Amino acid sequence: MKSWWRAGVALAVVSTVAAIAMQAVAGQWFPPPVSVSQYGIGPWGWLFSVFVVTMSAAPLVLERCSPRPSPAVRGFLWTGLAGALVMAVVRTDTGGAQASWNAKVHMIGSIFCLAFVPLGMVTALWLRGGAARVVGLLEIAVVEVAIVLLLAAAAGLDTAGLGPTRSWAFWQAVASVVCVLMVVTMAVALRPPGGGRRELLEDHTRPDAPVGGDASILVQEDPVSTRALREHH
């Protein structure tokens, strides 16, 4: 389980580094003038591909650490990852006209990615419960508002006070950043428990948990705590 968690965190780190690098080499920081997909055009377009694929793959890997695995969560995340792979392979048009077939295919991929990856993550966080559920709901609310305003900008409305085109790019950037934050939330919420004193916090309903016995046997590799507990009894 820890190996899955480390792999998911590694993907999240790569995604963040790629996101920063693609903006730096383009000389255009969020929000971009046209759209996030424009980072995929040119010799450094592979950084955009790395960003969208690793950002979408990270939650799928982290979900393997969930104490409540869900086929629905994995279905959402696999669908979103498929959309990300389409975005990574099929480029959009320069300038954001989206007149060519490849630009339209890219746009379809982005819709699936932006819709299903956050949906999968918030479902996983909902199943985790506690603070993770609350934070996940707040994050998905921001993503959904951004998508609505993004679509309104696509219809010609100035939803960010930057003009329709820049408003589209602004809300797309907002949704992308919050998706990255949702990956971080998943990493924190699904981090596997450690050893040593943390064993005291393990679920007492485990099949191997002692019933009515000395609580000190739950402590591993911590002789000081073991001695203190025995003296207490």
TITORTI-511601 format. One line per field, with one value per atom (N, C-alpha, C, O): x, y, z; chain; residue in one letter; atom name. Coordinates in steps of 0.02 Angstrom, whole numbers. Layout:
N
c1 <- X:...;
c2 <- Y:...;
c3 <- Z:...;
chaine <- A:...;
residu <- a:...;
atome <- CA:...;
***
This chain:
233
c1 <- 41:0:43:28:98:142:174:187:188:218:171:192:107:57:54:50:55:51:112:105:171:231:229:251:204:199:151:164:94:46:73:62:109:140:193:198:232:283:250:276:195:159:134:136:109:85:141:132:200:258:279:292:281:299:249:268:185:133:142:136:157:167:227:225:282:344:332:354:297:283:239:248:190:145:183:172:229:270:317:326:349:397:365:394:305:273:255:256:239:225:289:291:342:406:435:456:436:466:423:450:358:314:315:295:338:338:268:255:222:151:128:119:118:95:19:-14:-7:-80:-108:-78:-165:-201:-170:-147:-169:-141:-185:-244:-159:-200:-256:-307:-248:-299:-329:-389:-289:-312:-253:-197:-266:-213:-186:-127:-229:-208:-156:-120:-150:-100:-29:18:-21:46:70:129:23:41:67:85:68:90:163:183:202:272:319:297:384:434:431:455:402:396:326:308:289:221:218:167:273:275:267:245:286:276:202:182:163:90:63:21:89:67:84:43:144:165:119:99:104:62:-7:-28:-42:-111:-114:-160:-66:-67:-50:-85:2:21:-30:-43:-58:-110:-171:-203:-188:-246:-231:-275:-168:-149:-137:-149:-114:-98:-157:-147:-217:-272:-291:-314:-282:-297:-250:-271:-187:-138:-151:-148:-165:-177:-240:-243:-288:-350:-337:-378:-281:-264:-252:-251:-241:-230:-294:-293:-350:-413:-436:-435:-457:-484:-552:-577:-583:-648:-644:-670:-613:-607:-676:-723:-681:-746:-738:-698:-775:-774:-795:-771:-842:-865:-809:-799:-770:-714:-664:-642:-647:-598:-625:-588:-691:-721:-717:-700:-733:-728:-656:-644:-608:-538:-510:-471:-527:-503:-531:-497:-595:-625:-590:-576:-576:-540:-469:-446:-436:-368:-369:-324:-421:-427:-433:-402:-472:-477:-411:-394:-373:-307:-259:-220:-262:-218:-234:-190:-299:-319:-290:-264:-295:-268:-193:-165:-159:-86:-62:-8:-101:-79:-105:-68:-167:-198:-195:-224:-161:-153:-212:-247:-221:-272:-242:-183:-282:-258:-223:-241:-175:-143:-192:-226:-196:-242:-310:-349:-325:-388:-449:-505:-440:-498:-537:-598:-504:-536:-577:-634:-548:-584:-568:-610:-509:-488:-516:-540:-513:-538:-498:-525:-432:-391:-405:-402:-422:-439:-505:-513:-552:-616:-607:-638:-564:-550:-516:-531:-469:-435:-485:-480:-532:-581:-625:-641:-644:-683:-644:-671:-579:-537:-533:-534:-528:-523:-587:-586:-644:-708:-712:-732:-692:-693:-644:-659:-585:-535:-558:-555:-581:-600:-664:-677:-705:-766:-757:-781:-722:-721:-664:-672:-607:-553:-574:-567:-600:-624:-681:-686:-725:-782:-756:-782:-706:-678:-644:-650:-608:-572:-620:-610:-673:-719:-758:-776:-771:-805:-760:-783:-695:-648:-642:-639:-641:-636:-701:-699:-757:-821:-822:-845:-798:-795:-746:-756:-694:-645:-676:-659:-722:-756:-715:-659:-743:-707:-691:-729:-633:-612:-600:-610:-578:-566:-629:-628:-685:-750:-767:-789:-758:-774:-730:-755:-665:-618:-633:-632:-647:-662:-724:-725:-775:-836:-823:-850:-783:-766:-727:-740:-680:-640:-681:-674:-724:-765:-814:-833:-836:-881:-847:-877:-783:-745:-736:-743:-720:-711:-775:-774:-832:-896:-914:-939:-903:-917:-872:-895:-809:-763:-784:-779:-809:-831:-892:-897:-939:-999:-980:-1004:-936:-915:-872:-873:-835:-796:-842:-831:-895:-942:-980:-994:-995:-1027:-981:-1004:-916:-868:-863:-854:-869:-867:-927:-924:-982:-1042:-1038:-1084:-983:-973:-981:-978:-992:-1001:-934:-889:-927:-866:-876:-901:-856:-870:-815:-823:-759:-704:-680:-630:-716:-696:-634:-601:-618:-558:-574:-529:-638:-658:-674:-647:-716:-736:-678:-676:-630:-574:-530:-514:-511:-470:-508:-479:-574:-614:-615:-610:-620:-616:-551:-550:-496:-430:-423:-393:-451:-446:-480:-450:-542:-578:-551:-555:-523:-491:-429:-416:-392:-334:-355:-322:-408:-433:-451:-432:-488:-508:-447:-445:-397:-336:-298:-276:-291:-255:-292:-260:-357:-395:-392:-392:-389:-381:-315:-312:-263:-199:-204:-176:-240:-249:-290:-279:-337:-375:-331:-341:-282:-234:-195:-184:-175:-140:-184:-161:-247:-295:-301:-303:-304:-308:-246:-250:-188:-125:-122:-100:-146:-147:-198:-185:-258:-312:-300:-322:-265:-256:-186:-167:-149:-82:-87:-123:-51:-54:-27:17:-52:-27:44:66:82:151:156:106:218:229:242:227:271:290:230:182:232:179:113:60:114:51:10:-51:42:3:-51:-102:-41:-91:-156:-209:-150:-209:-244:-294:-219:-249:-319:-336:-358:-426:-427:-398:-461:-463:-507:-508:-543:-586:-549:-580:-484:-446:-452:-458:-450:-454:-398:-407:-339:-282:-275:-226:-322:-317:-333:-379:-298:-311:-376:-396:-409:-471:-460:-449:-462:-454:-384:-373:-336:-268:-229:-256:-162:-118:-111:-90:-128:-125:-55:-46:-5:64:85:134:49:70:54:78:15:2:61:66:105:161:218:238:245:298:358:352:416:480:484:514:454:456:459:408:517:523:505:480:516:500:425:404:386:313:289:243:320:300:310:265:368:382:334:311:319:274:205:172:182:115:112:63:165:166:166:133:205:207:139:119:103:37:-11:-52:-6:-49:-26:-56;
c2 <- -60:0:63:112:61:119:132:189:78:86:122:164:105:140:214:257:227:296:336:393:308:342:354:407:306:314:370:410:373:426:495:542:500:563:583:642:535:550:577:625:548:574:645:687:657:725:776:832:757:801:815:872:763:771:816:859:807:848:922:965:936:1005:1037:1094:999:1024:1037:1088:992:1000:1061:1097:1073:1130:1195:1242:1198:1259:1268:1323:1213:1216:1238:1277:1212:1229:1303:1334:1332:1404:1445:1496:1420:1456:1459:1512:1402:1400:1439:1466:1442:1480:1555:1596:1572:1642:1668:1728:1622:1641:1604:1543:1642:1613:1613:1652:1568:1565:1632:1664:1654:1622:1638:1694:1590:1602:1648:1657:1677:1723:1690:1722:1626:1593:1533:1533:1483:1424:1385:1394:1341:1299:1251:1235:1230:1183:1212:1175:1278:1309:1293:1299:1274:1254:1191:1176:1154:1092:1102:1053:1163:1178:1200:1239:1175:1195:1142:1088:1157:1107:1086:1032:1127:1110:1083:1080:1066:1041:977:961:939:877:890:846:949:965:968:946:994:995:924:907:881:811:777:740:788:759:785:746:849:879:846:824:843:818:744:721:706:633:616:576:646:631:658:626:716:743:698:692:667:623:553:519:531:464:461:409:516:516:495:452:522:500:427:394:402:332:286:233:306:268:275:227:336:348:311:291:302:269:197:168:168:100:95:40:153:154:163:163:171:185:125:69:137:82:59:6:98:80:85:133:36:38:40:8:78:87:79:114:32:26:91:107:127:190:241:274:246:293:276:320:212:192:202:219:191:203:277:293:321:393:412:449:388:407:379:412:317:289:327:338:348:388:455:477:487:550:543:586:488:476:465:486:431:421:488:499:534:601:637:672:629:661:634:672:568:539:566:577:577:608:678:697:716:784:784:827:734:731:714:736:674:650:695:709:718:759:832:852:871:942:984:966:1041:1089:1135:1130:1181:1229:1288:1307:1316:1377:1434:1446:1470:1527:1511:1556:1447:1427:1429:1430:1428:1430:1366:1367:1309:1243:1228:1203:1243:1230:1162:1134:1135:1072:1013:1020:953:894:878:857:887:871:917:895:980:1026:1005:1010:981:958:895:887:849:788:807:779:853:876:906:894:945:976:923:929:871:817:782:767:771:741:784:759:849:895:895:902:888:887:825:830:767:706:710:688:738:744:790:772:848:899:881:906:837:817:756:756:705:642:635:601:668:663:695:663:757:785:745:739:718:678:616:598:583:525:542:506:598:618:636:616:674:694:634:632:585:524:485:460:481:447:482:450:549:588:582:582:578:570:503:500:451:385:384:347:425:428:458:439:507:536:588:604:615:663:727:751:756:819:813:861:753:743:753:781:731:740:814:836:852:923:961:1000:949:983:964:1007:900:878:912:931:920:953:1027:1053:1060:1130:1136:1181:1090:1093:1078:1112:1028:1012:1068:1079:1103:1160:1214:1244:1227:1277:1254:1294:1190:1164:1170:1191:1152:1155:1227:1240:1273:1344:1367:1403:1347:1367:1339:1374:1277:1247:1283:1296:1300:1336:1404:1423:1440:1506:1500:1544:1444:1431:1421:1448:1382:1370:1434:1446:1475:1539:1584:1620:1583:1621:1596:1634:1529:1500:1523:1526:1540:1564:1639:1667:1672:1742:1790:1850:1763:1806:1821:1778:1881:1900:1884:1925:1824:1801:1815:1802:1842:1858:1930:1949:1970:2040:2047:2099:1995:1995:1989:1983:1989:1974:1900:1860:1879:1808:1760:1708:1776:1730:1722:1666:1779:1775:1746:1713:1758:1728:1652:1617:1627:1554:1527:1477:1560:1538:1543:1499:1596:1606:1550:1521:1534:1483:1413:1369:1404:1340:1331:1276:1385:1382:1370:1332:1402:1393:1319:1290:1290:1220:1175:1126:1190:1148:1151:1100:1211:1219:1183:1150:1189:1157:1081:1045:1056:984:960:906:999:982:982:938:1030:1033:974:950:950:891:829:785:825:770:772:720:832:840:818:784:837:817:742:713:709:636:605:556:634:607:610:564:666:674:628:596:625:586:510:474:488:415:392:336:433:412:352:354:299:239:254:296:220:231:208:162:241:222:170:144:154:104:137:196:99:126:146:108:207:230:236:233:245:253:189:190:131:70:76:41:121:131:159:151:192:223:178:197:117:72:52:57:30:10:-51:-103:-44:-99:-156:-209:-147:-200:-246:-291:-237:-283:-354:-364:-403:-473:-492:-534:-461:-479:-434:-440:-388:-343:-380:-421:-367:-401:-378:-320:-424:-408:-419:-474:-363:-367:-383:-397:-380:-396:-334:-279:-343:-287:-242:-265:-178:-132:-123:-100:-141:-128:-171:-154:-225:-268:-235:-258:-182:-146:-102:-81:-87:-43:-83:-134:-61:-96:-51:9:-81:-46:18:67:18:77:53:56:30:2:50:29:115:164:165:163:168:168:103:103:46:-19:-21:-44:2:1:46:28:105:151:122:131:88:59:2:-5:-38:-93:-68:-95:-13:15:42:39:70:98:43:53:-16:-71:-104:-151;
c3 <- 0:0:0:-34:39:42:-26:-44:-63:-129:-176:-216:-173:-214:-195:-238:-130:-107:-130:-154:-124:-146:-222:-245:-259:-332:-350:-395:-313:-325:-309:-346:-253:-234:-286:-304:-310:-360:-424:-454:-444:-503:-491:-535:-431:-414:-417:-441:-392:-394:-466:-485:-507:-578:-613:-653:-597:-627:-609:-653:-546:-524:-557:-580:-560:-591:-665:-692:-699:-770:-783:-831:-738:-745:-739:-778:-691:-683:-741:-767:-763:-817:-883:-920:-898:-962:-964:-1018:-907:-905:-912:-945:-880:-881:-952:-975:-986:-1053:-1103:-1152:-1091:-1136:-1120:-1162:-1060:-1040:-1028:-1031:-1013:-1001:-938:-938:-885:-823:-819:-853:-779:-771:-750:-707:-777:-832:-900:-910:-946:-1012:-1053:-1036:-1106:-1146:-1185:-1199:-1204:-1244:-1208:-1192:-1193:-1157:-1131:-1154:-1083:-1055:-1108:-1108:-1154:-1206:-1252:-1285:-1256:-1299:-1276:-1316:-1214:-1190:-1225:-1226:-1255:-1289:-1359:-1392:-1383:-1451:-1450:-1407:-1496:-1501:-1475:-1454:-1476:-1456:-1383:-1366:-1341:-1270:-1253:-1195:-1304:-1292:-1252:-1221:-1251:-1213:-1138:-1101:-1115:-1044:-1027:-973:-1073:-1063:-1059:-1017:-1104:-1105:-1039:-1011:-1014:-950:-894:-850:-895:-844:-841:-787:-897:-896:-881:-846:-906:-895:-823:-791:-795:-726:-676:-625:-691:-647:-645:-592:-701:-704:-678:-653:-685:-663:-588:-557:-558:-486:-442:-399:-451:-408:-418:-372:-480:-493:-454:-429:-449:-410:-335:-298:-314:-242:-218:-160:-262:-243:-221:-186:-242:-222:-147:-118:-115:-42:-3:58:-38:-4:37:13:100:141:116:136:72:43:-33:-62:-66:-139:-171:-148:-225:-258:-333:-364:-364:-437:-472:-526:-440:-470:-473:-524:-418:-417:-472:-509:-477:-528:-599:-644:-607:-672:-692:-749:-645:-658:-676:-724:-636:-645:-710:-744:-727:-790:-850:-899:-845:-898:-905:-961:-849:-850:-878:-915:-859:-885:-960:-996:-985:-1057:-1093:-1145:-1064:-1092:-1091:-1138:-1037:-1031:-1084:-1112:-1096:-1147:-1217:-1257:-1229:-1293:-1298:-1350:-1244:-1243:-1254:-1288:-1225:-1229:-1298:-1319:-1334:-1401:-1457:-1505:-1451:-1504:-1484:-1433:-1523:-1507:-1532:-1578:-1499:-1521:-1574:-1590:-1600:-1650:-1616:-1561:-1650:-1626:-1627:-1677:-1572:-1568:-1540:-1526:-1531:-1499:-1544:-1518:-1610:-1655:-1653:-1662:-1641:-1637:-1698:-1693:-1757:-1820:-1850:-1885:-1837:-1866:-1827:-1771:-1859:-1826:-1763:-1712:-1767:-1709:-1650:-1592:-1664:-1610:-1576:-1516:-1617:-1590:-1548:-1495:-1571:-1533:-1467:-1414:-1471:-1411:-1361:-1301:-1386:-1343:-1309:-1250:-1346:-1316:-1261:-1208:-1273:-1222:-1160:-1104:-1170:-1112:-1072:-1011:-1106:-1070:-1025:-967:-1052:-1012:-954:-899:-968:-915:-860:-801:-878:-828:-791:-737:-821:-788:-743:-686:-767:-731:-681:-631:-692:-643:-576:-524:-576:-512:-482:-421:-525:-499:-463:-410:-493:-460:-395:-345:-394:-333:-278:-220:-293:-240:-213:-154:-256:-233:-185:-134:-203:-159:-91:-39:-93:-31:10:71:-24:10:47:104:15:48:106:154:102:156:218:274:209:266:303:283:356:398:362:320:380:351:276:238:253:182:142:87:169:135:128:75:182:181:131:91:135:90:17:-27:6:-62:-90:-149:-49:-72:-88:-137:-48:-62:-127:-167:-137:-198:-260:-311:-257:-316:-330:-388:-278:-289:-330:-375:-314:-352:-424:-471:-433:-501:-542:-600:-511:-547:-565:-620:-519:-535:-592:-637:-590:-643:-710:-761:-711:-774:-801:-861:-757:-779:-809:-862:-775:-799:-862:-905:-867:-927:-987:-1041:-977:-1031:-1050:-1109:-1000:-1014:-1055:-1100:-1039:-1078:-1149:-1196:-1157:-1224:-1265:-1327:-1231:-1265:-1280:-1309:-1260:-1275:-1217:-1226:-1157:-1099:-1065:-1063:-1040:-1005:-931:-893:-911:-843:-793:-733:-816:-770:-777:-747:-816:-827:-869:-867:-908:-950:-1024:-1066:-1040:-1108:-1114:-1075:-1160:-1165:-1173:-1139:-1216:-1228:-1166:-1146:-1136:-1076:-1017:-974:-1016:-962:-968:-917:-1029:-1041:-1013:-977:-1030:-1008:-932:-900:-904:-831:-793:-748:-812:-775:-788:-746:-847:-862:-817:-791:-808:-764:-691:-656:-670:-601:-590:-539:-637:-630:-629:-591:-669:-672:-606:-580:-578:-515:-458:-417:-456:-402:-410:-359:-471:-481:-451:-421:-460:-430:-354:-321:-326:-254:-229:-173:-269:-251:-248:-206:-292:-290:-224:-193:-204:-140:-82:-36:-84:-32:-28:26:-87:-88:-58:-20:-74:-48:29:62:56:129:160:211:130:160:157:201:105:96:115:98:150:170:217:266:201:244:314:321:365:433:440:405:486:497:552:576:572:624:691:701:737:802:843:850:871:915:880:912:814:779:781:768:798:803:857:854:906:958:929:959:872:842:792:762:784:736:759:818:711:724:771:756:829:877:854:886:798:773:725:696:716:673:699:759:654:676:723:767:715:757:818:855:828:886:950:949:1005:1068:1099:1093:1133:1168:1242:1266:1279:1351:1374:1433:1329:1348:1364:1371:1372:1387:1327:1273:1334:1277:1252:1195:1292:1271:1212:1179:1198:1143:1077:1025:1078:1016:997:939:1043:1030:1001:1029:945:912:907:892:919:910:951:930:1011:1053:1126:1161:1149:1217:1272:1325:1261:1314:1327:1384:1272:1280:1310:1351:1291:1317:1393:1429:1417:1488:1527:1581:1499:1532:1540:1591:1489:1491:1543:1578:1546:1593:1666:1710:1678:1745:1765:1823:1714:1727:1750:1794:1719:1737:1803:1826;
chaine <- A:A:A:A:A:A:A:A:A:A:A:A:A:A:A:A:A:A:A:A:A:A:A:A:A:A:A:A:A:A:A:A:A:A:A:A:A:A:A:A:A:A:A:A:A:A:A:A:A:A:A:A:A:A:A:A:A:A:A:A:A:A:A:A:A:A:A:A:A:A:A:A:A:A:A:A:A:A:A:A:A:A:A:A:A:A:A:A:A:A:A:A:A:A:A:A:A:A:A:A:A:A:A:A:A:A:A:A:A:A:A:A:A:A:A:A:A:A:A:A:A:A:A:A:A:A:A:A:A:A:A:A:A:A:A:A:A:A:A:A:A:A:A:A:A:A:A:A:A:A:A:A:A:A:A:A:A:A:A:A:A:A:A:A:A:A:A:A:A:A:A:A:A:A:A:A:A:A:A:A:A:A:A:A:A:A:A:A:A:A:A:A:A:A:A:A:A:A:A:A:A:A:A:A:A:A:A:A:A:A:A:A:A:A:A:A:A:A:A:A:A:A:A:A:A:A:A:A:A:A:A:A:A:A:A:A:A:A:A:A:A:A:A:A:A:A:A:A:A:A:A:A:A:A:A:A:A:A:A:A:A:A:A:A:A:A:A:A:A:A:A:A:A:A:A:A:A:A:A:A:A:A:A:A:A:A:A:A:A:A:A:A:A:A:A:A:A:A:A:A:A:A:A:A:A:A:A:A:A:A:A:A:A:A:A:A:A:A:A:A:A:A:A:A:A:A:A:A:A:A:A:A:A:A:A:A:A:A:A:A:A:A:A:A:A:A:A:A:A:A:A:A:A:A:A:A:A:A:A:A:A:A:A:A:A:A:A:A:A:A:A:A:A:A:A:A:A:A:A:A:A:A:A:A:A:A:A:A:A:A:A:A:A:A:A:A:A:A:A:A:A:A:A:A:A:A:A:A:A:A:A:A:A:A:A:A:A:A:A:A:A:A:A:A:A:A:A:A:A:A:A:A:A:A:A:A:A:A:A:A:A:A:A:A:A:A:A:A:A:A:A:A:A:A:A:A:A:A:A:A:A:A:A:A:A:A:A:A:A:A:A:A:A:A:A:A:A:A:A:A:A:A:A:A:A:A:A:A:A:A:A:A:A:A:A:A:A:A:A:A:A:A:A:A:A:A:A:A:A:A:A:A:A:A:A:A:A:A:A:A:A:A:A:A:A:A:A:A:A:A:A:A:A:A:A:A:A:A:A:A:A:A:A:A:A:A:A:A:A:A:A:A:A:A:A:A:A:A:A:A:A:A:A:A:A:A:A:A:A:A:A:A:A:A:A:A:A:A:A:A:A:A:A:A:A:A:A:A:A:A:A:A:A:A:A:A:A:A:A:A:A:A:A:A:A:A:A:A:A:A:A:A:A:A:A:A:A:A:A:A:A:A:A:A:A:A:A:A:A:A:A:A:A:A:A:A:A:A:A:A:A:A:A:A:A:A:A:A:A:A:A:A:A:A:A:A:A:A:A:A:A:A:A:A:A:A:A:A:A:A:A:A:A:A:A:A:A:A:A:A:A:A:A:A:A:A:A:A:A:A:A:A:A:A:A:A:A:A:A:A:A:A:A:A:A:A:A:A:A:A:A:A:A:A:A:A:A:A:A:A:A:A:A:A:A:A:A:A:A:A:A:A:A:A:A:A:A:A:A:A:A:A:A:A:A:A:A:A:A:A:A:A:A:A:A:A:A:A:A:A:A:A:A:A:A:A:A:A:A:A:A:A:A:A:A:A:A:A:A:A:A:A:A:A:A:A:A:A:A:A:A:A:A:A:A:A:A:A:A:A:A:A:A:A:A:A:A:A:A:A:A:A:A:A:A:A:A:A:A:A:A:A:A:A:A:A:A:A:A:A:A:A:A:A:A:A:A:A:A:A:A:A:A:A:A:A:A:A:A:A:A:A:A:A:A:A:A:A:A:A:A:A:A:A:A:A:A:A:A:A:A:A:A:A:A:A:A:A:A:A:A:A:A:A:A:A:A:A:A:A:A:A:A:A:A:A:A:A:A:A:A:A:A:A:A:A:A:A:A:A:A:A:A:A:A:A:A:A:A:A:A:A:A:A:A:A:A:A:A:A:A:A;
residu <- m:m:m:m:k:k:k:k:s:s:s:s:w:w:w:w:w:w:w:w:r:r:r:r:a:a:a:a:g:g:g:g:v:v:v:v:a:a:a:a:l:l:l:l:a:a:a:a:v:v:v:v:v:v:v:v:s:s:s:s:t:t:t:t:v:v:v:v:a:a:a:a:a:a:a:a:i:i:i:i:a:a:a:a:m:m:m:m:q:q:q:q:a:a:a:a:v:v:v:v:a:a:a:a:g:g:g:g:q:q:q:q:w:w:w:w:f:f:f:f:p:p:p:p:p:p:p:p:p:p:p:p:v:v:v:v:s:s:s:s:v:v:v:v:s:s:s:s:q:q:q:q:y:y:y:y:g:g:g:g:i:i:i:i:g:g:g:g:p:p:p:p:w:w:w:w:g:g:g:g:w:w:w:w:l:l:l:l:f:f:f:f:s:s:s:s:v:v:v:v:f:f:f:f:v:v:v:v:v:v:v:v:t:t:t:t:m:m:m:m:s:s:s:s:a:a:a:a:a:a:a:a:p:p:p:p:l:l:l:l:v:v:v:v:l:l:l:l:e:e:e:e:r:r:r:r:c:c:c:c:s:s:s:s:p:p:p:p:r:r:r:r:p:p:p:p:s:s:s:s:p:p:p:p:a:a:a:a:v:v:v:v:r:r:r:r:g:g:g:g:f:f:f:f:l:l:l:l:w:w:w:w:t:t:t:t:g:g:g:g:l:l:l:l:a:a:a:a:g:g:g:g:a:a:a:a:l:l:l:l:v:v:v:v:m:m:m:m:a:a:a:a:v:v:v:v:v:v:v:v:r:r:r:r:t:t:t:t:d:d:d:d:t:t:t:t:g:g:g:g:g:g:g:g:a:a:a:a:q:q:q:q:a:a:a:a:s:s:s:s:w:w:w:w:n:n:n:n:a:a:a:a:k:k:k:k:v:v:v:v:h:h:h:h:m:m:m:m:i:i:i:i:g:g:g:g:s:s:s:s:i:i:i:i:f:f:f:f:c:c:c:c:l:l:l:l:a:a:a:a:f:f:f:f:v:v:v:v:p:p:p:p:l:l:l:l:g:g:g:g:m:m:m:m:v:v:v:v:t:t:t:t:a:a:a:a:l:l:l:l:w:w:w:w:l:l:l:l:r:r:r:r:g:g:g:g:g:g:g:g:a:a:a:a:a:a:a:a:r:r:r:r:v:v:v:v:v:v:v:v:g:g:g:g:l:l:l:l:l:l:l:l:e:e:e:e:i:i:i:i:a:a:a:a:v:v:v:v:v:v:v:v:e:e:e:e:v:v:v:v:a:a:a:a:i:i:i:i:v:v:v:v:l:l:l:l:l:l:l:l:l:l:l:l:a:a:a:a:a:a:a:a:a:a:a:a:a:a:a:a:g:g:g:g:l:l:l:l:d:d:d:d:t:t:t:t:a:a:a:a:g:g:g:g:l:l:l:l:g:g:g:g:p:p:p:p:t:t:t:t:r:r:r:r:s:s:s:s:w:w:w:w:a:a:a:a:f:f:f:f:w:w:w:w:q:q:q:q:a:a:a:a:v:v:v:v:a:a:a:a:s:s:s:s:v:v:v:v:v:v:v:v:c:c:c:c:v:v:v:v:l:l:l:l:m:m:m:m:v:v:v:v:v:v:v:v:t:t:t:t:m:m:m:m:a:a:a:a:v:v:v:v:a:a:a:a:l:l:l:l:r:r:r:r:p:p:p:p:p:p:p:p:g:g:g:g:g:g:g:g:g:g:g:g:r:r:r:r:r:r:r:r:e:e:e:e:l:l:l:l:l:l:l:l:e:e:e:e:d:d:d:d:h:h:h:h:t:t:t:t:r:r:r:r:p:p:p:p:d:d:d:d:a:a:a:a:p:p:p:p:v:v:v:v:g:g:g:g:g:g:g:g:d:d:d:d:a:a:a:a:s:s:s:s:i:i:i:i:l:l:l:l:v:v:v:v:q:q:q:q:e:e:e:e:d:d:d:d:p:p:p:p:v:v:v:v:s:s:s:s:t:t:t:t:r:r:r:r:a:a:a:a:l:l:l:l:r:r:r:r:e:e:e:e:h:h:h:h:h:h:h:h;
atome <- N:CA:C:O:N:CA:C:O:N:CA:C:O:N:CA:C:O:N:CA:C:O:N:CA:C:O:N:CA:C:O:N:CA:C:O:N:CA:C:O:N:CA:C:O:N:CA:C:O:N:CA:C:O:N:CA:C:O:N:CA:C:O:N:CA:C:O:N:CA:C:O:N:CA:C:O:N:CA:C:O:N:CA:C:O:N:CA:C:O:N:CA:C:O:N:CA:C:O:N:CA:C:O:N:CA:C:O:N:CA:C:O:N:CA:C:O:N:CA:C:O:N:CA:C:O:N:CA:C:O:N:CA:C:O:N:CA:C:O:N:CA:C:O:N:CA:C:O:N:CA:C:O:N:CA:C:O:N:CA:C:O:N:CA:C:O:N:CA:C:O:N:CA:C:O:N:CA:C:O:N:CA:C:O:N:CA:C:O:N:CA:C:O:N:CA:C:O:N:CA:C:O:N:CA:C:O:N:CA:C:O:N:CA:C:O:N:CA:C:O:N:CA:C:O:N:CA:C:O:N:CA:C:O:N:CA:C:O:N:CA:C:O:N:CA:C:O:N:CA:C:O:N:CA:C:O:N:CA:C:O:N:CA:C:O:N:CA:C:O:N:CA:C:O:N:CA:C:O:N:CA:C:O:N:CA:C:O:N:CA:C:O:N:CA:C:O:N:CA:C:O:N:CA:C:O:N:CA:C:O:N:CA:C:O:N:CA:C:O:N:CA:C:O:N:CA:C:O:N:CA:C:O:N:CA:C:O:N:CA:C:O:N:CA:C:O:N:CA:C:O:N:CA:C:O:N:CA:C:O:N:CA:C:O:N:CA:C:O:N:CA:C:O:N:CA:C:O:N:CA:C:O:N:CA:C:O:N:CA:C:O:N:CA:C:O:N:CA:C:O:N:CA:C:O:N:CA:C:O:N:CA:C:O:N:CA:C:O:N:CA:C:O:N:CA:C:O:N:CA:C:O:N:CA:C:O:N:CA:C:O:N:CA:C:O:N:CA:C:O:N:CA:C:O:N:CA:C:O:N:CA:C:O:N:CA:C:O:N:CA:C:O:N:CA:C:O:N:CA:C:O:N:CA:C:O:N:CA:C:O:N:CA:C:O:N:CA:C:O:N:CA:C:O:N:CA:C:O:N:CA:C:O:N:CA:C:O:N:CA:C:O:N:CA:C:O:N:CA:C:O:N:CA:C:O:N:CA:C:O:N:CA:C:O:N:CA:C:O:N:CA:C:O:N:CA:C:O:N:CA:C:O:N:CA:C:O:N:CA:C:O:N:CA:C:O:N:CA:C:O:N:CA:C:O:N:CA:C:O:N:CA:C:O:N:CA:C:O:N:CA:C:O:N:CA:C:O:N:CA:C:O:N:CA:C:O:N:CA:C:O:N:CA:C:O:N:CA:C:O:N:CA:C:O:N:CA:C:O:N:CA:C:O:N:CA:C:O:N:CA:C:O:N:CA:C:O:N:CA:C:O:N:CA:C:O:N:CA:C:O:N:CA:C:O:N:CA:C:O:N:CA:C:O:N:CA:C:O:N:CA:C:O:N:CA:C:O:N:CA:C:O:N:CA:C:O:N:CA:C:O:N:CA:C:O:N:CA:C:O:N:CA:C:O:N:CA:C:O:N:CA:C:O:N:CA:C:O:N:CA:C:O:N:CA:C:O:N:CA:C:O:N:CA:C:O:N:CA:C:O:N:CA:C:O:N:CA:C:O:N:CA:C:O:N:CA:C:O:N:CA:C:O:N:CA:C:O:N:CA:C:O:N:CA:C:O:N:CA:C:O:N:CA:C:O:N:CA:C:O:N:CA:C:O:N:CA:C:O:N:CA:C:O:N:CA:C:O:N:CA:C:O:N:CA:C:O:N:CA:C:O:N:CA:C:O:N:CA:C:O:N:CA:C:O:N:CA:C:O:N:CA:C:O:N:CA:C:O:N:CA:C:O:N:CA:C:O:N:CA:C:O:N:CA:C:O:N:CA:C:O:N:CA:C:O:N:CA:C:O:N:CA:C:O:N:CA:C:O:N:CA:C:O:N:CA:C:O:N:CA:C:O:N:CA:C:O:N:CA:C:O:N:CA:C:O:N:CA:C:O:N:CA:C:O:N:CA:C:O:N:CA:C:O:N:CA:C:O:N:CA:C:O:N:CA:C:O:N:CA:C:O:N:CA:C:O:N:CA:C:O:N:CA:C:O:N:CA:C:O:N:CA:C:O:N:CA:C:O:N:CA:C:O:N:CA:C:O:N:CA:C:O:N:CA:C:O:N:CA:C:O:N:CA:C:O:N:CA:C:O:N:CA:C:O:N:CA:C:O:N:CA:C:O:N:CA:C:O;
***
